[in-house]
């Protein structure tokens, strides 16, 4: 049987509790949404309140209902007594939201996992639970879309006792050792508790479950998905990879700059995938693609070391293909990897893709883009990086395996900024160059000129 991320969810309202006696407004605190936080920042807690329906279907939202939030556990350790967090009233859509900073419970970093409960202020029973997860800044985030279907899928992510090749859940368990898993689900919020219990029974590793069904309800399912992914990536740039089951998942991931790995139920019927998506019916292949993306930083570091180590790193990076360009794009913000990431991103996308990958937002960035263009060997890109292309044609284009910055840049005011770099070839011979960068009227930067400072050493 093929393994898939599709799963069965029974929608029910059995977990809802009536919060008022006969003759009073029968308000129900329906559910709480899990939260993914950013280190050092406040998070937004949210719950929904509705009237109890008279028959089948859902009740109407209840406005003006006071909801009390309480903290029950920190890092898996339950508090002796629940700690009050605050109280909020529901709005016209029946939503009560409250800003809360976890820093008071986890130190200056504000990271960790927190169990929060909510109840209507006029009753004592806790009616909703939510998980707040704030991963450490250095921990990568992996986005996993769990596709909900009403049809039975006996081959959904399964028992953790199977091998990595055997099921989706075991692959996720392996990935969870190095990543914080963040789940996206179409499950309706009223069934969130049952859904999370289902995940636990199936052996899926823990992580916040972020819901789509109640977010921007006026949008289509695919639009909601794309909107949610875009918001998550903007708030958490560490998300570089999305794992899903459908072409719609792939489109949402790629539109937000993520590498997309798709494991559909039927590979032949998945439909047209966007450029940048990797689809497979094998969990072993999916795991290999995900690991390549995870290792991109280490491979970029090896690329700068020269010799056989660099050649092997380049061979492995090339296997990422266009679908893996997003894995290296995220590392362009790190000065250690910026030049190599620009180079590899262009290599994976093809020659035309290098110009789309360059950065001219600062003198440092345009210097690194020039180094990447030298390494990539595309004359047209090199010329575009100069404020006067003929100068770029005349300037040297050194060959090198690794580079290093020498000292602090020299600020010449209106004349630009001069960066001094040492370039070293595979043979160990090196040369020093001064790269002058100038600010343009549109606030971008270009290269004014390159001067060799010394010969080979």
Secondary structure as the mmCIF struct_conf table of DSSP 4:
data_model
#
loop_
_struct_conf.conf_type_id
_struct_conf.id
_struct_conf.beg_label_comp_id
_struct_conf.beg_label_asym_id
_struct_conf.beg_label_seq_id
_struct_conf.end_label_comp_id
_struct_conf.end_label_asym_id
_struct_conf.end_label_seq_id
STRN STRN1 UNK A 4 UNK A 4
BEND BEND1 UNK A 5 UNK A 5
STRN STRN2 UNK A 6 UNK A 8
TURN_TY1_P TURN_TY1_P1 UNK A 14 UNK A 15
STRN STRN3 UNK A 18 UNK A 18
BEND BEND2 UNK A 20 UNK A 20
TURN_TY1_P TURN_TY1_P2 UNK A 22 UNK A 23
BEND BEND3 UNK A 24 UNK A 24
STRN STRN4 UNK A 27 UNK A 32
STRN STRN5 UNK A 35 UNK A 36
TURN_TY1_P TURN_TY1_P3 UNK A 39 UNK A 40
BEND BEND4 UNK A 41 UNK A 41
STRN STRN6 UNK A 43 UNK A 51
HELX_LH_PP_P HELX_LH_PP_P1 UNK A 52 UNK A 53
BEND BEND5 UNK A 54 UNK A 57
HELX_LH_PP_P HELX_LH_PP_P2 UNK A 59 UNK A 60
STRN STRN7 UNK A 61 UNK A 61
BEND BEND6 UNK A 64 UNK A 64
STRN STRN8 UNK A 66 UNK A 74
TURN_TY1_P TURN_TY1_P4 UNK A 75 UNK A 76
STRN STRN9 UNK A 77 UNK A 89
TURN_TY1_P TURN_TY1_P5 UNK A 92 UNK A 93
BEND BEND7 UNK A 94 UNK A 94
STRN STRN10 UNK A 95 UNK A 100
TURN_TY1_P TURN_TY1_P6 UNK A 102 UNK A 102
HELX_RH_AL_P HELX_RH_AL_P1 UNK A 103 UNK A 106
TURN_TY1_P TURN_TY1_P7 UNK A 108 UNK A 109
STRN STRN11 UNK A 112 UNK A 120
TURN_TY1_P TURN_TY1_P8 UNK A 121 UNK A 122
BEND BEND8 UNK A 125 UNK A 125
STRN STRN12 UNK A 128 UNK A 134
TURN_TY1_P TURN_TY1_P9 UNK A 137 UNK A 138
BEND BEND9 UNK A 139 UNK A 139
STRN STRN13 UNK A 140 UNK A 149
BEND BEND10 UNK A 150 UNK A 151
TURN_TY1_P TURN_TY1_P10 UNK A 154 UNK A 155
STRN STRN14 UNK A 156 UNK A 156
BEND BEND11 UNK A 157 UNK A 157
TURN_TY1_P TURN_TY1_P11 UNK A 160 UNK A 161
BEND BEND12 UNK A 162 UNK A 162
TURN_TY1_P TURN_TY1_P12 UNK A 164 UNK A 166
HELX_RH_AL_P HELX_RH_AL_P2 UNK A 168 UNK A 176
TURN_TY1_P TURN_TY1_P13 UNK A 177 UNK A 178
STRN STRN15 UNK A 179 UNK A 185
HELX_RH_3T_P HELX_RH_3T_P1 UNK A 189 UNK A 191
HELX_RH_AL_P HELX_RH_AL_P3 UNK A 192 UNK A 201
TURN_TY1_P TURN_TY1_P14 UNK A 202 UNK A 203
HELX_LH_PP_P HELX_LH_PP_P3 UNK A 204 UNK A 206
STRN STRN16 UNK A 209 UNK A 211
BEND BEND13 UNK A 212 UNK A 212
TURN_TY1_P TURN_TY1_P15 UNK A 213 UNK A 214
BEND BEND14 UNK A 215 UNK A 216
TURN_TY1_P TURN_TY1_P16 UNK A 217 UNK A 218
BEND BEND15 UNK A 219 UNK A 219
HELX_RH_AL_P HELX_RH_AL_P4 UNK A 221 UNK A 235
TURN_TY1_P TURN_TY1_P17 UNK A 237 UNK A 238
STRN STRN17 UNK A 239 UNK A 244
BEND BEND16 UNK A 245 UNK A 246
HELX_RH_AL_P HELX_RH_AL_P5 UNK A 247 UNK A 255
TURN_TY1_P TURN_TY1_P18 UNK A 256 UNK A 257
STRN STRN18 UNK A 259 UNK A 262
BEND BEND17 UNK A 265 UNK A 265
HELX_RH_3T_P HELX_RH_3T_P2 UNK A 267 UNK A 269
BEND BEND18 UNK A 270 UNK A 270
HELX_LH_PP_P HELX_LH_PP_P4 UNK A 272 UNK A 274
TURN_TY1_P TURN_TY1_P19 UNK A 275 UNK A 276
STRN STRN19 UNK A 277 UNK A 279
BEND BEND19 UNK A 281 UNK A 281
HELX_RH_AL_P HELX_RH_AL_P6 UNK A 283 UNK A 294
TURN_TY1_P TURN_TY1_P20 UNK A 295 UNK A 295
HELX_RH_AL_P HELX_RH_AL_P7 UNK A 296 UNK A 303
TURN_TY1_P TURN_TY1_P21 UNK A 304 UNK A 305
HELX_RH_AL_P HELX_RH_AL_P8 UNK A 307 UNK A 318
TURN_TY1_P TURN_TY1_P22 UNK A 319 UNK A 321
HELX_RH_3T_P HELX_RH_3T_P3 UNK A 322 UNK A 324
HELX_RH_AL_P HELX_RH_AL_P9 UNK A 325 UNK A 329
HELX_RH_3T_P HELX_RH_3T_P4 UNK A 330 UNK A 333
BEND BEND20 UNK A 334 UNK A 334
TURN_TY1_P TURN_TY1_P23 UNK A 335 UNK A 337
HELX_RH_AL_P HELX_RH_AL_P10 UNK A 338 UNK A 349
HELX_RH_AL_P HELX_RH_AL_P11 UNK A 351 UNK A 357
BEND BEND21 UNK A 361 UNK A 362
HELX_RH_AL_P HELX_RH_AL_P12 UNK A 363 UNK A 376
TURN_TY1_P TURN_TY1_P24 UNK A 377 UNK A 377
HELX_RH_AL_P HELX_RH_AL_P13 UNK A 379 UNK A 384
TURN_TY1_P TURN_TY1_P25 UNK A 385 UNK A 385
STRN STRN20 UNK A 386 UNK A 386
BEND BEND22 UNK A 387 UNK A 388
HELX_RH_AL_P HELX_RH_AL_P14 UNK A 389 UNK A 394
BEND BEND23 UNK A 395 UNK A 395
BEND BEND24 UNK A 401 UNK A 401
STRN STRN21 UNK A 402 UNK A 405
BEND BEND25 UNK A 407 UNK A 407
HELX_LH_PP_P HELX_LH_PP_P5 UNK A 408 UNK A 409
STRN STRN22 UNK A 410 UNK A 411
HELX_RH_3T_P HELX_RH_3T_P5 UNK A 413 UNK A 415
STRN STRN23 UNK A 417 UNK A 424
TURN_TY1_P TURN_TY1_P26 UNK A 426 UNK A 427
BEND BEND26 UNK A 428 UNK A 428
STRN STRN24 UNK A 430 UNK A 439
TURN_TY1_P TURN_TY1_P27 UNK A 441 UNK A 442
BEND BEND27 UNK A 443 UNK A 443
STRN STRN25 UNK A 445 UNK A 454
#
